[in-house]
Amino acid sequence: MRNRKEDFEDDGRTIADMNVDGMPWYEPKRQDNAEKIELTSSEQRALIGSALKAALLVAAIFGLVYFLFILFCTHVWFA
């Protein structure tokens, strides 16, 4: 039989990050190496417009579902 402890080699991968906020050993991650993306004003407008369209689409879908539920209640369920 081979001893498993002798075969183990640490390859540096993290299986579960134990650095949890609130624990005594917590160390905030530093993001000094994060690249900052500079956007032109037209790119910023396009980004904001796309986010606004997505939010309005979600709101419209919720509104439609609410409207259909009210119609169902008034014409089928409580009729």
N, C-alpha and C positions, 0 to 999 in steps of 0.2 A: 504494500500500500504506500502510496505517495502522501507525503505530508502537504496539505493544502497551504499552510502558512508559508512554506518555502517557495511555492509557485506564485504567490501574490506579488504583483508589481503595480505600484500606484502610477496611473497615467495622467493624474491631475484633473480628471473630469469631476464635476459636482453632480451628485445624484439628487440630493435635496439640500437646498440652501437653508442653513440653520441660523442665518443672520436675520432674526425676526425683531421687528420694532417692539420696544418695551422690555426686551430681555436684557439682563445685565451686560452681556457681551456684544450688544448691538453696536455696529459701526456703520454710519451712513455711507452709502456708496458715493464715491466722487465721480463726477462727470466732467472732468477737466478736458478730456480728450474728445468731447462731443463736438461735432462740426456744426457750425451755425450756418443756416441756409439764408442767404440774402435774396429776397424777392423784389422784383420791380413792382411799381404801383399797379400795372395792368395785371400781373400775376396775382397780386394780393386781392384785387377786385374779383378776379376769376375764382380764386379759392373761396372767398367769402360768399360769392354768388352761388357756387356749387353747394356749399354747406347750407345756405339758406333754402335752396331748392329741395335738398334732401329733407330738411326739417319740415318744410311745408308739405311735402309729399306724405311724410309720416303722419302729420297732423290731419291732413285730408283723409287719409285712410281711417284713422281713428274716428273722425267726424262722420264719415260715411257709415261705418259699423254702428256707431251710436244712433244715427238717423234710422238705419234699417231695423235696429232693435226696437226703437220707439214705434215704428210702423208695425212691426210684428206684434208688439204688446197691444196696441190700440185696435188692430183689425183682426187678429187671430186669438190671442191669448185672453184678453179681457172682453171680447165681443159677446 
